[in-house]
Amino acid sequence: MKRSVLLMLLCVVALSSQAQGNTDPKGKSVKKERTILLWGHIADSFTKVGITGTKITLMRPDSTVIDTMTVGYFDGNTRKIDTYYKFTIAAHPQKFIIKAEHPDYYPAYIDYDIKYVARNVYFDAPWHFMKKRVRRMDQQDHQLNEAVVVATKIKMVFKGDTVIYNADAFNLSKGSMLDDLVKQMPGVVLKDNGEIYLNGKKVDYLMLNGKQFFKGKNNIMLENMPYYIVKNVQFYDKTTDKSEYLGHDVEKKDFVMDVKLKKEYSIGYIANAEVAGGTDDRYLSRLFGLRFSDNTRISLYGNMNNVNEYRRPGRDGDWTPTNSPNGLIDMKRAGMDINIDDKDQRYTESFSVEATLYNLDYSTRTSFESFLPSGDSYASSENTSKSKQSSFYSFNSFTLKKPLFVSMSTAVNYNKFETNDQSRSVTFNADPENYGSTTQILDSIFRPSINTDLNSIAVNRQSNTTIGNGHQTYISNSIVATKKLSWGDDLELSSDITYRNSMNTSFNSYQLSYLQNSVTTDNQNKYNTTPNNSYNYNAKTQYTFHLLSNWSYLFYYLYTQSYSTELNSHYRLDWLNGWGYNSSHSLGELPSNRDSLLLALDANNSYTKHYLEHTHKGGFRMYYEKKENDKYTWFNIHVPIQQKNEQLSYQRNKLDTLIYLRNWLFQPDMTFIRRTNNFNREYEVHYSTEINTPDMAKMVNIRDDSNPLAIQLGNPNLKNTNKQNFSASFSDRIPEKQKFFNASIQVSVVGNQVANGFTYDPSTGVYTFRPENVDGNWNMNANVGYGNGIDKEKHWNYETLTSWNYNRNVDLTAVSGSTQSSLSKVDNHRIEEKLKLNYQQGALKLGVNGQVLWNYATSERENFQTVNACDFSYGATAEYKLFKKIDFASDLKMYSRRGYGDPNMNTNNLVWNASVGYSFLNDKMIARLEGFDLLHQLTSVQYYLNGQGKTETWHNTIPSYVMLHLIYRLNFNPKKK
């Protein structure tokens, strides 16, 4: 810790030295006259649209000219441009006359008086609203003859710190959506959950023409936005709204992906509809509508499908079995998004709402091995789950920009679910892999007469049938008010309030048989209810001093209070007469009166807990920001001190306890960002400390045996967990060669990590878990990526990504009868290499790709079998357009696995997908025939390893199918002005 603080202070001293005054050639200090910026904006008095070509004259009160310039502009790829001017003036009180002139407008004058400079670094003059001249009849427009320029379409360009992908340069089949475009962009990775990474850097959120669009729900835009309306896709670090208002980067910039529409779609209506049907009862339908204007945007969408799959043939061929969507999902979703920008730029309003219905069908088969000091334990299980879920979500955000900055957001979320699960499992004291697959082993164990050899290693078997339902309501409100003070500092007040209410109910029919000595059976009919209520609120005030040396100092105080209450009522209905095993009462049925139900209360495993936390946090933050023509520096150090007071009231049977905890927490963090070489080269360094207090419920000295095979104990001696995080990254790019390189490393070291240590009883298969603090856990991740266009025309390009992940995992294990638990230490190595080579010219696109993933795990503990497993794949993709009406796409890829403990997992899967499309009705209608997994090879298997054991799990996936799509698109474009 001392070294970390010393490092931070050295960085502060080094950067502070950069802020020293200038010196003359003899080394003597020279006082340089301070300057500040004077900003202003020009707009049409009626339309509020900027006026390009306007001449600005800055004059003194006696009309003496100081400086002149022509306005610059920013259009945001819409018709509503923002024209502005920027003068550099001396930093002292003075008066000005600012004149705006344009041939089509009457001159406009502004008198501006700077009375007090203090520590301000810029001033905003009032807007010039210019009135248009009345044109005479003899004034004619003179138009030039049209000139057609044909240029090679370049996929990717760099402009300062912005990466821009030209949508028209990519070969996409008709009917493709935005996700298809994103998947093809060099250096970009799109995850299944909608997360997007550019050269390893995660995108915080998506934007549409510079405005937020369903923030936090990337897939809505990715799956519903048609690619043909997109002009380009830009990645850049966006200054937050609050920083824009204050004129300083008081917050770390957000890394965003901004989708810019073609100008013909900047106002008007867009509608797309698609229906599809296929074999194995697969179906899909969706509708998307968008109305866009200079100041408003309204979008509506609906989606129904049971394919739970967004990947399409002909892309990267990324159909890796381990990444295949799990389960069968029948989904119905509808939503709306509204965005309003005040034409005078005083406020913005955003509202979104979404309703979703899910029917889910999951099946899993799992093989598990527990690492034990005296010989490992093994388990096989099979589970089928069917559930229904419905949810409603709404979010409203309002931002006031004048005369002060106020941001307010409100979210409401409601979820409701029903479940029906069936499972069976068996525990062994030796590896059962020689007796067949997981299903074959379970079938043998659950027969009336068990195979003698298999029975000799079987410890127990259990079966479960569970039905349940529940709901949850979540409401939150946040408000931030920031005021820029006249002397250059700023003051901020903020508060957050959240409320959560939930109720879960379940019925469980449970049978457990112990098989080692004599077969004894435990049959249970259980009923559980778990209502929960919680709230959280905080209030914060902060003051920031902005100095003239590019340094700022921030002081704040934050008060937080949290409260939650949970009542867990556990009933054993089998304790009632006539409610035992094979009774006439169906699962989900309850006694007719409450007195009978109370007789079935399992007091030992029922509890009530009330948790209260109130926290006082004060902090000091200083940051350094310097912007130059082609360079940028940001340094931030945060030094907080926090007093956390916690109280838990816990009642369980005869136990009634009250626990208090008071902690002083010190969690400093630091960030350094440096961009040079016209923003094409970037260095980032981050350091942070996290301290987590233990879950107080785990500190209650209890014994919970509601699950007879997984007994839970408490530990009153748990300590705080501390985590040190360090990361560094470097990226460089050469725009003219479309070349990029990036490298990063992340290291996390965890002290006193809470491990769920266990003791295992080999005779019964019972695990007794007890949380313990352990040391020695740490992990490191390193990535190197490189990409380049090969030939001069950039028809050929390649990308490579190499990553290495090391995880040192420490857990506790023991066998019944041991005097103490022993540490189980496992070293996990995961090395991955991805390589892509693509060719595109005109209507033809070809690609080859390969991937190798190596998992290697070792341990010094006895009887540990080294894990040496490898997944590798290789394949090709192709797309081609015929006669501008027909397009074809296909991918073929071999996926192989080697080195897994279960022989059934060491497989080869050759996956082939193909599609052909035809457009007609002037490209308004598209028909597409798509084949998914035509060779019936796709499966889903996942592998997980830690210090306590390893798990290999199979999931059900959507079956192979062929589907016919019909897509219709309709546009109402604005008339040219």
Disulfide bonds with the S-S distance in Angstrom:
none
